[in-house]
Amino acid sequence: MLHRDPFVRYPKKGTSRLLVERGAGKSRINYRLHDWCISRQRYWGPPIPVLYCDECGTLPVPEEQLPVILPYVEDYKPDASGVSPLARHEEWYRTTCPSCGGQARRETDVSDTFLDSAWYFLRYPSTDHDAVPFDPQITKKWLPVDSYIGGNEHAVLHLLYARFVTMALNDMGHIHFEEPFTRFRAHGLIVKEGAKMSKSRGNVVVPDEYIADWGADTIRTYLMFLGPYQEGGDFRDSGISGPYNFLSRVWDSVLSAVERPIDAAVEQKLHATIRKVTEDLDSLSYNTAIAAMMEYLNTVRAGGRTPERSAVEPLVRLVAPFAPHLAEEMWERLGHTASVFVEAEWPSFDPAKAVADTVEFVVQVNGKVRARMEMARGIGQAEARDAALADEHVQRWIEGKQVRKTIFVPDRLLNLVVG
């Protein structure tokens, strides 16, 4: 497959190519990256460090005078004069020329925020360095960015300019990489009752109201439980009770936990859950990680049993990234004095214990599901067939008939073809 440069808009096939072949048109490469005006006539934004002198022309602000600080002004909004806010403050923009000592004028435009966001990731690791924008050694250690998460609108504007600035700095020898981000993950869109949120529709969700009623941790957990991260989800008031009830049950489990050896079935489920949540967090599959914890809690509390402390304490650590405030309180209730984010290591799992001794078989008769049965992992076809034939639900559908064929998928499915 030929490499297609994302900076270039390629000619379309079909009609356009036909016009070129007939001499009725010309093919031209149209670059998505157009001339970019970075200056803005407004108050907010970094001042452009440039001076204008009638004698010396255009000059950079000397390094020892950097950074140029915005003045405090109250009239920062545009007015009828059409003059930008900074250009209305002569006491700020009048200064001395560093070359001839005469009068000079500061640039009164500021740079656009798109320019700032095109290189901010280079600055983040070097914020302690005032003399340089980014330290070469620190930059080499921490960059480029491993994973970048943002909305789809970033893919055309912000990311395009970030790549351009990065490539330019690389060509100039200031950084060692051409691409700023090695992986981009776009998050999905959250809608309300099936419709995109907008002020005109009056369906914008104000989180403060929900936080006041349900708590911040419930809303955090609900938002992550809505659906796949990269697809988004439908925000419905009726769905909030699910995560709320789950967190409430975790809280109750912490308060009622007792000291006793962990049950074997609970221990197996615990290791499987730790593995599942660990893997799902890495892949941003937050909704399935929460679902796994809910399923584990059902096992812990099955039949109204009192949970073991050794079964609950790891769950608090798993819940912490989703419900940090509640997790801190529960960690303290378990007798710990330091923060769960400081004292507690992420729980580990034993791969051997994470695998259940039994699996659920789907039993079909002539391709239709007639039963779901727990069977030993690794069971053979003959044993699985005998177990299915002994089940009363299956017997009802094969009574008086002959099993002519058996379709067997290990640890998953048994299909009995009768006639």
Secondary structure, DSSP 4 states (H G I P E B T S, - for coil): -----TTEEPPPSSHHHHHHHTTSS----EESS-----EESSSSSPBP-EEEETTTEEEEPPGGGPSPPPPP-S--S--TT---TGGG-HHHHEEE-TTTSSEEEE---EE-HHHHHTTHHHHGGGTT-SSSSS-HHHHHHH-SBS-EEE-GGGGTTHHHHHHHHHHHHHHTTS-S-S-SBS-EEE--EEEETTEE--TTTT----HHHHHHHH-HHHHHHHHHHSS-TTTEEEE-GGGTHHHHHHHHHHHHHHHH-B-SPPPHHHHHHHHHHHHHHHHHHHTT-HHHHHHHHHHHHHHHTGGGPPPBHHHHHHHHHHHTTTSHHHHHHHHHHTT--S-TTTTPPPPP--TTTTS-SEEEEEEEETTEEEEEEEEETT--HHHHHHHHHT-HHHHHHHTT--EEEEEEETTTEEEEEE-
